[in-house]
Amino acid sequence: MSDPLAKVGLHFDELNKVRIVEPEVANETSLLKEECNEFVQSLEAFKNISNGFIKLIDSLAKEVDREKIMAIGARNLVKSMAKQRDAQEQQLQALLLEKSTELERLRIQHQSLIKTESEQLEILDRLLLNN
């Protein structure tokens, strides 16, 4: 540093231009600038990759949600069908009981009519024989 201009803060670069910063510091600064640019480019690439990954995960999440909703709908449909089947079974059992009761009533009525018919036939036979 015996250079008198260096004491004042002036330096010459390899092209013999006057600089305020020492040539070594200027070189290191430009290297740091290049490394920073490379780092920024790497960060941009990482950002693009991570954004693509996030979009992929979001689309998969939407697909999973759609499938889940379809599964819930199918499960509810099956439950509904089971309830309908149970209700229909109860209606058929009630109808069967009603028809059984009606059959018993008609059977008793039929027996009564047969008894009445036989009584009337006896009366007719007696009347015909008495004449």
Beta strands, then each sheet from edge to edge (+ up, - down):
strand 1: 11-12
strand 2: 18-19
sheet 1: 1+ 2-
end
